[in-house]
Amino acid sequence: MSASEVAIEFKDVGLTFPSAAGDAVVALDNVRCRFAPGKVTAIIGPSGCGKSTLLQIARGFLAPTRGSLRFFEISNAAGTVPRPAMSIVWQEFNLFPWLTVMENVTFGLELRGVPRAERDARAHKAISAVDLSGFESKYPRQLSGGMKQRVGIARALVMEPDVLLLDEPFGALDAQTRLVLQEQLASLVETSGTTAILVTHSIDEALLLADTIIVMTARPGRIAEEIDVALPRPRSMATTHDPNYAVLFDRIYGLLRDEVMRAMVIESGGQS
C-alpha cells in the first residue's frame, strides 16, 4: 500500500462541547464525508460552523463524541489502516522567532532524528519550492507576512506528509499577497500528488485549489453539499475567466449566502 491510496472517512461524526453556562454546544452533527487520496478537498462554510474542528479531528487533536473516523486503503475499502502522516499549515505563522528560515524548516526533521545531510537537502528543496532560496539565513522578523507563510508551507512540505492540512493558510495576509500565494500553492499541490484538506472562507481559493468542495451549514455543522470542481488544471487567476468557474462560484455562493444569513440570526440570539 502506498500512502497516496489512503482515504479518510467521517461517518456520522458529531462533536459537542460542554459549556460553562450549562448548555452544551453542538459543533458538528451527523457529518458524513470522504477525503479522496491524492486529491485536494476544500471545506467552506460560515464562521463557527466547525470547519477547523473537522480538520482537528482528522489530525487527532480532537476526538468526536459521536460517530467514527477511519483511514482505509482505497483499493481495499474493508481494510482499515493507521492514521497517515500529516502536516498542518495554520493561519498564524507559528514560526520560532529565534531560528532562521533553514532552522525553522528543518526543526521537525531534527526532532525525528533525520541525519543532518538529509534534512538540509530536503529543506533546500522545500525552500526552493516556495521561492525562498537565498533566504535560508534570515530570521522571521526580517520577512514579510507572505514570506513567513511560505516558510510555514515549506516546513510542512519538508516532512513529506501523506496528508497536508491547510487551515485558512492565507487568512492573515493582504489580498494581493494572498492571490499570488494561492497560485503558488495551486502549482505545488498539482505537482506533488499529496492528499490535501483546505479550510477556507474564500470561494475563489476553493475553486482555484480543490478537486472537491464541501459546503457546510451554520452551526451545528453538517454537510450541505459536496461539489466536484471540473475545471482544467493547471489553474491560475486566468481560470476565473472560464465560464464554468462563474457557474460554480454562483452555485457555492447561493448555498453559502443562506447559511451565513442563518448563522447571523443564530449569533444574534434569534431562531434558525
N, C-alpha and C positions, 0 to 999 in steps of 0.2 A: 504494500500500500504506500502510495506517495501522499505527502501532506496535501497536495492540491486536490485530492479526491475526497477530503473530509468535509462533510456538510454539517451545518449547525441547525438544530430544530428546536423551536419553542412549541410546546404542546400544552394548551390551556393554562398558560402561566399567569399567575396573579401575585401581586405583592401589596401587602397592607402594612403601613407604618403606624405604630402607636402614637397617640397624641397626648401632649401634656394637659390639654383641656379635657381629655377623657374620650373624645370622639376619634376613632381610628380613621386614618386617611388611606383610602384605597388608591394606590398609584397606578396599578396595572390590573386589568381584569380580562381573563379568558383570552390571552394573547396566543394566537397560532400563526407562526410564520417559519419560513425556512430560508437559510442563507446558503446559496449555492457556492460550491468550491470554484476558485479561480475567477469569480465574478465580483463586481462592486455593487453592493446594495446600499441605497441611501434611505435613512429614516427621517421623515419630515412630519411636523405637526405643530400645533400651538404650544406656547410656553407652558411648562408644567404638566405636559401630557405623558411624560415617562420615557422620552427618547433616550436620554442619557442613562436612565435607570436600566433600560434594556441592555445597553452596552455594558454596564457594570455587572449585570447578571451573566452575560456572555463571558466576561473576563474572570468571573469568580469572586468579585468583590462583594456581591450581594447574593443571597440565596432566596429564591421565590418562596412565598408562603403557600402557594398552591401550584399545581401543575408540575411540569418537568422540563428539563433542558437536556438534550443529548447531542453527542457528536458521533457521526457514523460515516463509514466508507460508502460513497455514493453507488459503487458497483455492487455493494452488498448491504442493502439498507437494514437488514436484520442484525448486522454486526456492529454493536456499539464500540467505540474506540475512546482512548483517553483524550482529555482536552488538548487540542493542538497548541503549539507555542504561539503566543500573542504578544504584540507590542501595541502601545497606545500613544496617540498624539493628542494632547489636551488643548483647549482654547488658550489657557495661560501657558507661557513659555516654559516654566519649570526647569530652567537651566541652573546649574550650580555657578554662582557668580564668581567664585574663586578659581574656577577651572577654565582653561582655554577651550576653544571650539573643539580641537582634537581630543582633549581630555574629557569633555562632555560626551562626545560621540563614542569614545572607547570605554566609558565608565561601566556600562553593562557587561561588555565583553571581559573586562578585567575582573569583575565580580564573578563571572562564570569560569574564570581560570584559563581563558584563551591565551596562548603564548603571545608575547609582545609583537613579534614579526607579523603574525597572522592578524592580530587585531588592528595593527597600524595599516596593513594592506587593505583590510575590509573598510576601515574608517576612511581612508583616502578615496576609495571607490564610492562610498556613500556621500561623502562631502562633494565629490565631483558631480554626482548625480543631481545634487540640488544647487549646482553652480556656485559653490563657495570655495573652490580651490584657491589657495593663496591667503585664506583667512584662518588657517589652522591654528596659528599662534595668538589670535585675537581673543579678548575676553568679552563676555556678553555685554558689558557696559559700552563697548566700542562698536556694537552692532545696532542696526535699525530693527524695528519690530518685525519686519518681513524676514530679515536675515536670521533673527533669533528663532522664528518659527521654522525656517528651513533647517536650522541646526537640530531642532526637535524632530523633524521628519527624518533627517539623516540618522539621528540617534535611534529611531525606531527601525529604520530600514537595515541598519548595520547588524541588527540581531537576526536578520533573515527569518522573520516570523512567518508562520503558516497563515496567520490571520492578522491583518493590520486594522486596528480600531482607531477611528478618527472622530473625536468629539468636538464639533464646532472648531476645526483647526484654524480657521481664518477669522473667527468672530471678533478677535481683538484688533484686527488690522483695518487700515483705511481702505476705502472702496477700490482705489486704483491698484494698490499693492495686492489686494485680495484677488482681483481679476487676473493679474499676472501669475500669482501662485496657484490659482485654480487651473490655469492652462498647464503649468509646470507639473502639478500633481496628476492631472489627467494623463499626461505623457508618461509619467513614472508608473502609474498603475496599469496602463495599457501594455507596457513592455515587460512588467515584472511577472504578471500572471498570478499575483498574490490575491488571496481572498481578502476583500476589504469591506468593512461596515462603516458607513459615514453617517454621523448625526449632523443635521444642518437645519437652519431656518430658511435657507435660500433655495428657491425653486431652480434658479439658474445654475447654482452649484450642483444640485442633484442631477439635473439634466446633462450637465457637462461631464460628470464623473461616473454616473451609475448605469448599470445594466437593468436594475430593477429599483423602483421607488416604492417604499412602504409609507402610506399616508396614515397617520394616527389620529384618533379622535381626541377631543378635550378630555381632561381627567374625569373618571378613571380611563387611562389609556387603553384603547382597543385598536384593532386594525380596521381602518375604514375601507381601504382598498390597496391592492398591490398592482402596480403598473409597470409593464415591460417598456423599456426605452429602446425602441428600434431605430436609433439614429446611428448613421455610419461612423466608424472610427477610422483614423484619429479625429478627436474633437478639439475644437478651439472656439474662440469667440465668433469665428465665422459660422459655426454651427447654428448660432442663434438666428441666422437668416434662412435656415431650412424651414419650409412651410410646415413640416411635421413637428418641428420644435414648437412653433406657435400653438399648434393643436394640443400638444402635450402640456404646455405651460397653462393654457386656459383650463384644461381638464383638472389639473392639480390645483390651480388657484381656486376653482369653483368648489372643490372639496375642502380646501383649507379655509376659505372665507367663512363657510358655515360653521366650521369647528372653532375658529378663532372668535367669532361672534358669540358662540355658546360659552367658550372659556371666559370671555369678558363678563358675561352675565353671571357665571358661577363665582368669579372673583369679586364681583360687586355685591354678592350676597343674595342674588336672585335665584330663581329656579331654572334648571336646564330644560 
